[in-house]
Amino acid sequence: MIEPITIIEGMNTDQRDGALTMLDHISRPLTVREIEGALRLHGVPKSRAVIIAASIKKLGVIAIVGGENG
């Protein structure tokens, strides 16, 4: 498997700009409620999930979005 950094380093400026445009289009930081929900789905109790989500919200956890409605 080729490392992602190797692929990025091999891109010309136009390719890199296109890749970044697409990444910006399909990704975004998770909200505190989404982080909490993901933690809850993996067995973290609600009280603990709320505290953890509030603590890590400033980290800008990124998710690939799309398809969550179906």
N, C-alpha and C positions, 0 to 999 in steps of 0.2 A: 504494500500500500504506500502510495506517495504521500508524504507529509503535506498538510495544507500550506504551511509556510513556503515549501518548495514550489508549489503551484502558484502561489501569489507572487513570489519573487520572479517567476518565469513570465509573468504577464507584462504586456506593454501598458503604457499609461491609459489608453482607451479601454483595454480589457479590464484593468483594475478599477477604473471609474464605473464601468458597467456592472461589475461584480458588487461594488459598494452600493450602487444605486439599488440593485435588486435586494441586497441584504437589508438595507434601510427600509425597503418596502415590505418585507416579510417578517421583520423582527421588531421587537419593542421590549422595554422593561416590563416585568410583571408588576401588577399592583400588589399592595399589601394583602388584600383579600385573596388574590390568586395564589400568592405564596402560602398563605394560611391554608387555603383549600388543598393545595398540593401536599402540604405536610399532613393534613388530616387524612387524606387518601392513603397515606403510607403509615398510618397508625399512631401519629402523634396526637396526644389528647388536646382538646380545644384550648384549654387554658395555656398550655405550653406552646401550642402552635401560634397563638396570638402574640405571645412574648417574643418568640423566635422571629416571626414575620416582621414585627415592629423593629426588631434589632437589626435585621439584614436588609431592610428596605433601601437603605442608602448605598448598598453595594451595586444597585442597578442590575439585578439578575435578569438576563435576557432570555426571551423565549422566541421560538419560531412560531408565528401565528398563522392561523388559517385552518379551516376544517373543524374548528371546535364546535360548530353547530350541526355537525352531521358526519 
